[in-house]
Structures are given as structure tokens and as C-alpha cells.
Amino acid sequence: MRAVAETLPAAHDDRRVAVRRVAIVPALNEAATIAHVVEEIRAVDPGFEILVVDDGSTDGTQAEAERAGALVARLPYNVGIGGAVQTGYQYARDHGFQVAVQVDGDGQHDAAELARLLEPIAADRADMVVGSRFLEAGEYRASFARRLGIHLLSGFVTLITRQRMTDPTSGFRAVNRRGIILFAADYPHDYPEAEAYVVASRHKLRIVEVPVAMRARAAGRSSITAPRSLYYMIKVLLALFISVFRRYPAPAEER
């Protein structure tokens, strides 16, 4: 596997400088997969610091992540995916990281695809890069209901942001320092991926989607079960509608 980019263009300068990068891995009861996720990221790029945010797991997630060599932020109770991810961004902001990537702890995201996520940031073409399952034909298959929901969310997000978004539920993404500062201060909770697009767009971040392959969950099950699908859709669509009228103050470090 080839290593991801280790340099970014210096601002207003042709020199290239090494960047500090962190992988944020939110995990809830992922003891069966988390060590492999950590080891896979490290195999692709040993320069990544890996932060596993243990969102109140009741199994051995923390122990397995630490055994694999990751730093673990253990939350005292389950706060939800949005809160866990924001914890990671706050760590990245406070420790001076210039690039952060999100990688799920269930093994669906292939670390070999990290180079695709980081290339637009390295080329200074994007502030936020999202891995899309739908830009190219791949092996990913979803149920009809899930595909319909993703298509509906894609249409709403595209309408609001005025930029075509094909995979608004993808949690496989990378941001530069500007994105880190933004999401450390303002990251949606519950089911945040689609809302995060809107937050980033309203702050005028340059957003790029790149095609990636994703795998089936190696173990466990999704938190979005069939009975919760309708609730999920209503809640996210309502949140997206409200976002149209919401004011988005600049994060403190940008003022």
C-alpha cells in the first residue's frame, strides 16, 4: 500500500512543509475490529497519530485500541457519533494538527483509500474531502430503503449547498486546519454527516468528493436499524431545513 501525502503547500509560498496529521476514529463497542483499523492506518502511513474516541463502550474497545498502539479518549458515557467526532476535532485543534481524517471503527473504511482523501488537500484544492461510494461503480451494496434515503438526502444537501453531493452519509473524510477549527467549535450531533456538509458550505469551505471503495462491516451492526430509519430521515431533513435559516458565526480562531 502506498503512503499518503506527507507534505502540503505552504501558504503563499512554493516551499513544501511537513504536516502533522491525526486520524479520528469514533468507536462504540468495536472491540472485534478496532485493533485492525488502527493497524491498517499505521501500515498505510506511520506518520499518523491515531486517536480512538471510545464513546462509552461496554466491551473491550478501549483495551484493544490501546493494545494496537492508539491513543484513546474514553468518554464516560455514550454521547453519540457527533459528540465523539467533535471530541476528536477538539483534540486536533488543541494539539496543533494541520490535517485530520475521520475513519469509522467498524472496518468499513479502507485505509488504502486515504491517499485519495488527502490529495486534494495536499494540492490546496479543498478544505474538506469526502469519500463517496457513488462516484464510481463499486462493490458497495445497500438496501433499497437505504439507497432511497441517501438519494433523498443527497438532493436536499445539493439544493442547500448548491454543490452536487453524492454521498451525504459518508463518514470517511479529511479536513485541513480550517476544517479542524470549524468542526471543533461546531459539529452536528446524533447523525451528523449530512449536516456537516451544510456547516462546511456555510463557512465557505471548499468541499470535494472523491470516489472510494467501502467494505461491509467486519463485525457488529449499524446503529441505524430499520425501526430508526424513518426517525433518522425525518430528523435529518428537519435539521437540514432549519440550517437554511441558521446563522453561522465564525469560529473564534478565524475572527
N, C-alpha and C positions, 0 to 999 in steps of 0.2 A: 504494500500500500504506500502511495506516495505521501510525503509530509505536506501539511498545509502551509500556506504562505507565512513566513516569519517576519516580513517587513511590510511597512505601509509607507506611502509617500509622505514626506514631511510637509507640513503646511507651508505654502508659498516658497517651496524650496525643492530643488531637484534631487537632493540627497535622500537616502532611504535610511530609516531608523528602525531598530528592533522594537517590537511592541510587546507589551505584557497582555496575555490573553487568559481568560478563565472560562471553563465550561461549567455552566449551572445545570445541575441535574436534580430536578424535583422528584421525590420518590415517596410513595405511600405503600408500605407492605410489599416491597420489591426485593425481598431477601434472595429470591431464586435467580434474579437477573442482574442485580446492581453491580456485583463484582465484575461480571463480564463486560458491562457497559463501561465501567471505569478502565478496565484493562484494555479495551478496544480503543478508547480515546487516547490513552497513553501510547499504544502501539502506533497509532497514526501520527501523533505529534507529542513527543515527550515534553515539549515546552509549555503545554497547557497546565495551569493549575486547575484541579478538578474539585469543585465544591458540590457535595451532595447535600441537598436540603431535605432532611428527613421530616416529613410532615406528620408527625405524631404516629409513626408506625408502631404496631403492636407485635411485629415479628423481629427477625434479626437483621433488618435493613442496615441499621447503624453499624453493627459489628462487621457485616460483610463488606460495607463500603470502606470502613477503616482498614480492614484486612487487605483490601485491594490497593490501599495507599491514598485514598481520597481524604480530603478534609471534610468533616461532617458538621453541618449546622443542625442541631437537633431541636425542633420546635416542640414545646411542652404538650401541645395538643394539636389536633388536625385543624388547620386554618383554611384549607382549600388550595387548589393549584395556583390561583392568582397570588395569594399571600406568600406561598412558598417561593414562587418565582421572583416576586418583588424582594424577598429577603436576599436572594442571590444577587439581584441587581444592586441592592444597598451595600452588600459586601464588596462588589466590584467597584462601585463608586468610591467607597471609603478607603479602599486599598489601592487606588490609582490605576486600575486596569484600563487599557485602551480599547480592548475588544472583548466581547462576551458572546458566547454561544449558548443556546438552550438545547439540551438533549434529554429526552424522556428516559426515565429509569427502567422502562419495561422492555427495552431491547428492540423497539420498532425502528429507531433511527440508526442508520448505518454510519458509523464514524468515518468510513471511507469517503463519504459524501461531503465531509467538512470543507475540503478544498473548494468545492463548488460554492459553498456559502460564503467563504472568506474572499474569494477572488474579486467580486465587485467592490468590497470594502478596500482591499489592497490596491485596487486601481482607482480608488476615490470616485467611484461611480454610484455609490449607495451609502446611506447611513444605516439602513436596515435591510437585511436579505432574508427571504423566507423560502424554505424548501417546499416546492409544490409537487404533489403526487400526480397532477393532472396536466402538466405542460407537455409531457411526453407519455406515450403508451408504455405501461409497465405492468408488473405482476400484481400491483395492489388491487384488491377487490373489496368492495364494500357492499352492504345490503342495499336493496332498492331504496328503503326509507332513509338510510344514511346518505346515499348519493343525492336523493331529492333534497334533503336538508342542507347539505353542503352547497348544492346548486342555488338554493334559495338564498342562503347567507351570502354566497358569492355575488349574487345580483344586488343585494342591499348594500354590501360593502363597496362594490364597484360604483353604485349610484352615489353613495355618500362621499366617497373619496375622489370620484371622477378619475379613477385609475383602475384598469382591469385587474381583478384579483381572482385567481382560480381556486385557491385552497385556503379559505379564511380560517379553517380549524387546525391548520398545521402549527405544531409547537416546536418545529425544527427550524431555528432561525439564528441569525447573528446580527449584532449591532456594534457600532463604533462607540467612541466615548460619548458622543452626543446622545445616542440612544440609551446608553447606560445611565446617564444623568436623568434623562426623561423618565425612564421606567422605574428608577429608584424612587422617584418622587410621586409618580402617577402610573400605577399599573392596575388594570381591572381585576376584580376578584371573581370567584366562582368559576365560570367557563370563559376565560378572558381573551382567547386568541383573536376572535373577530373584532372585539372592542379595541384590542391593542393596535390593530391596523388603523382604526379611526383616530385614536390618540396620536399615533405617529404621524398620520397625514395632517391632522390639525396643527401640529407643531412643525409642519413643513419638512419633515424628514424625507429624504429620497428613499423610496421603497422599491426594491427589485425582487421579483420572484425568479428562482432558478429551478430547473427540473431535478428531482431527486427520486431515488427508489426507496421505498419503505417496506419493512418486513411485517409479518404478523407478530403479535405479541408472543414472546417466548414463554411466558407464564402469567398466571393471574388473569384478571379480567378488567375490562374498561369500567370506569366509574359511571359512564353514561349508559345505563341499562335501558332496555326497551320501555319500561314504565316511566323513565325520566326523560325520554326523548321529546315528548310533547312539551313538558315543562321547560326543557332546555331551549327549544325553538322559540317559545313564547317569551321567555326571559331575555334571550339574546336579541331577538328582534325588537323588543321593547327598549332594551338598553341602547341599541343602535339608533332607534328613533329619538330617544332622549338626547343622544350625543349630538344630534343635529343642532340643538338649541343650547348646548352646554358651552360655557366659556372655559378656555384652557389657558390659565396663566403660565408664564414661562417658569421652568424650574429655577430655584434660587441661583444656581451656578451660571445660568445663562443671562441673568438680569444685569 
